[in-house]
């Protein structure tokens, strides 16, 4: 089986910075949300963000490390494993109260689900306090 060649495209530094800034704004907005409406198989489903346990965070961090150290041919598989794991930990179907399944994850739009999961992960690392805790007397 031959590997699909990658295409090199050069972007201006300004364009790359603009893209990163827009993605940062999107993740900032998403990280404040507790519920997400996600398109799964052309049907919008609502998922609630779940706080993850320390052991689950450890597994996510191990998968991130594995992805960072993966050989180029293995990155897609490891990345898929990372995001499927994150989806099952973070996203709970509002109707069934069950975690997002692998099949549901695979039926989402990757750009949408990736940003949601990265926002959930960001919020784990930088928790947003409830409004009452931020008020000073």
C-alpha positions, 0 to 999 in steps of 0.5 A, spaced: 500 500 500 503 506 497 502 512 502 498 518 499 503 524 498 502 530 501 501 537 498 505 543 500 502 549 500 505 556 503 501 561 507 503 568 509 505 568 516 499 574 516 494 569 514 496 563 518 496 568 524 489 570 522 487 563 522 490 561 529 486 567 532 479 566 529 480 558 531 482 561 538 476 566 538 472 560 537 475 555 542 474 561 547 467 561 545 465 554 546 469 553 552 464 557 556 458 553 554 455 547 558 451 544 552 453 543 544 448 542 539 452 537 534 450 534 527 450 527 527 448 523 521 445 530 519 441 530 525 442 535 530 443 532 537 445 536 544 450 534 548 452 536 555 459 537 557 462 533 563 467 534 567 472 528 567 476 524 572 483 525 573 484 518 570 481 520 564 485 526 563 491 522 564 489 517 559 487 524 554 494 526 556 498 520 554 494 520 547 496 527 546 503 525 548 503 519 543 500 523 537 506 528 538 511 522 538 507 518 532 511 517 526 507 520 520 504 514 517 501 513 524 498 520 526 491 519 523 490 513 527 492 516 534 489 522 532 482 519 531 483 515 537 485 521 541 478 525 539 474 518 540 476 518 547 475 525 548 468 525 546 466 519 550 469 522 556 466 529 555 460 529 551 454 526 554 447 525 550 442 530 553 436 525 551 439 518 553 445 520 558 450 516 555 457 518 552 458 519 545 459 513 541 465 512 536 460 511 531 456 518 533 463 521 533 465 518 526 458 521 523 460 528 526 463 534 522 471 533 524 472 541 524 466 542 529 467 536 533 475 538 534 473 545 536 468 542 541 473 537 544 479 542 544 474 547 548 472 542 553 479 540 554 481 547 555 476 548 560 479 542 564 485 545 564 483 552 566 476 551 569 471 557 569 468 559 576 461 559 576 458 566 576 457 567 584 464 565 585 467 570 581 463 576 585 467 580 590 463 583 596 
